[in-house]
Amino acid sequence: MSVTCDLIVRGGTVVPMARDGESFRGDVLVENGTILEITHGPAAGVSAATELDASDGLILPGFVQAHVHVVQSLLRHRADHLELLDWLRLKTWPYEAALDGDDVQAAAELGIAELLTTGTTTALDFGTTHDHGRVFETAERMGIRFVSGKTHMDMGDGVPQALLEETSQSLADAEALGHRWHGRAGGRLRYAVTPRFALSCTRELLVGCARLARDNGWLVQTHAAENRDETAKVRAITGLGNIAYLDSVGCTGSDVVLAHGIHLEPDDPGLLARSGTSICHCPGANLKLASGIADVPALLEAGVRIALGADGPPCNNRLSIFHEMSLAGTLHNLRHGPRALNPWSVLAMATREGARAIGLGEITGTLETGKKADMTVLDGNGWSLLPEADPASRIVYGAGPGDVRHVIVDGRIVVRERTLLSMEPDTIRSHVHEAARAVMARMEELVA
């Protein structure tokens, strides 16, 4: 019997990630944005409107990053050699204060283009305090699966006046954005309530953020326990450790993703596990800012869900999930020995565990019939991917952004043969150059 579908991805090694260690040669059939069938061996009698060649390649779930800042993309390569609090005060906050709406859009275009062309189909994203509708508009147009929110800030040493918000207005702005964008693009866009961190939000604002999220069924995301000076200041102000304080204001739970989780106190892993709070491990940014290394093997042993994310372009300089996987697969050997993390566990953090952390595990993160057709196809002929061996080892230790051949989100091809299709690349580059010049000129005026 013949089968008709919208899209077929043919001839690759399918790595479904529903279970660690599973892979097989086969094809993936897509209809109406969802996976219709995954075959073992070549699909016979199939007629598809579009075919993608995955010969000699690896067909994976699209990668999921659970912590990025696309709006910071124009500050890339301009904020080096600083630790976290100075990096915020001297570079990142003045930059965000200098952004106008056009700059926000250009930064989002650059960040999303990099994510898609390097295989990330789903991202949990942090905005700035203003113009966040432009970020959602860009995500809608470019075709990424995107969970995001405006950042909340109503206090903080060194915070520019342009970023300081009145508490109730900050919450009202987020509520309006959430009601406008959550569920748009057929559910591809979702809202996340996004207080920056404990040092830039009053207790009233953090409590309000947790309540706003719970009232609407939205995710909560914030930064936590990233830097020693940060955690010391949180304790000095609140009398509690960073995680315990966030727990006291409602910012823990199965609907919460905390970025970093490096400088934890002895009771924190148990608290995180019991509450179902996820940690997003960002090893690239943590190394560049000299923040430290989260003890991921210990957190996993305690039962904490771990996802991966590149964080922001100015504190990593790339949004590559491959960089994060390679580091996550090797860094922890220093403390725990050469078997610290299995490559399948790392690949799971970048796919199904990331999807589960941000509340999307039922629709993406694995290749299974009925799930959304979010896929990344890697060319298996790259020199560091040869010869054929265990797929997870090849991907985690050998693959890089240049190996990404095709990317599909919601059944739509957004990257084909390494070329971005969802927006003209040269248009993005033109916007980026123009916006970068403008925002840097404004930033110089602010810090003069």
Buried (B, 14 or more C-beta within 10 A) or exposed (E): EEBEBBBBBBBBBBBBBBEEEEBEBBBBBBBEBBBBBBBEEEBEEBEBEEBBBBEBBBBBBBBBBBBBBBBBBBBBEBBEEBBBBBBBBBBBBBBBBBBBEBBBBBBBBBBBBBBBBBBBBBBBBBBBBBBBBBBBBBBBBBBBBBBBBBBBBBBBEEBBEBBBBEBEEBBEBBBEBBEEBBEBBEBBBBBBBBBBBBBBBBBBBBBBBBBBBBEBEBBBBBBBBBBBBBBEBBBEEBEBBBBBBBBBBBBBBEBBBBBBBBBBBEEBBEBBBEBBBBBBBBBBBBBBBEBBBBBBBBBBEBEBBBBBBBBBBBBBBBBBBBBBBBBBBBBBEEEBEEEBBBBBBBBBBBBBBBBBBBBBBEBBBBBBEEBBBBBBBBBBEBEEBEEEEEBBBBBBBBBBBBBBBBBBBBBBBBBBEBEBBBBEEEEBBEBBEEBBEBBBEBBEEBEE
